[in-house]
Amino acid sequence: MKVILREDIPSLGKCGEVIEVKPGYARNYLIPKNLVIMATKGSLKAINEVSKQKELRENKKKKESLKLKGAIEKISCTAEVNVGEEDKVFGSVTSQDIVSLLKEKGFDIDKKKLELENPIKVLGVYTLPIKLHPEVVANLKLWVVKKEGR
């Protein structure tokens, strides 16, 4: 049975693709969950239009992400941390701390987009990747410095 995917399904394919599945699987699972529609001439035309609209939205998101990338790469953030003897950092700088620093600069970034493998526990300068879009990665310069006034 030929069906058209309405959403990306990892085991089957991407949205808008025409695929062949067993009739029982389509009738009992895919169609009731509204994941596919039957492949007819009319639905093929309609899905082409939906695909074009989705592509336009994706292009718009990518352009916005590129603009945001340019703005993020022009700035640098400074995280002031408490340190002990031999400049050993108390605690660490986490992705939530970095998101708070970005908010102060006027950027609203989700902490899941920040690709920080481990919290930062050493003073220094770091370049952190922020995945704004599947194809757009911005690099933020972060300075981790000693808090003054101790």
Secondary structure by P-SEA (a helix, b strand, c coil): cbbbbcccccccccccbbbbbcaaaaacccccccccccccaaaaaaaaaaaaaaaaaaaaaaaaaaaaaaaaaabbbbbbbbbcccccccccccaaaaaaaaaaacccccccccccccccccbbbbbbbbbccccbbbbbbbbbbccccc
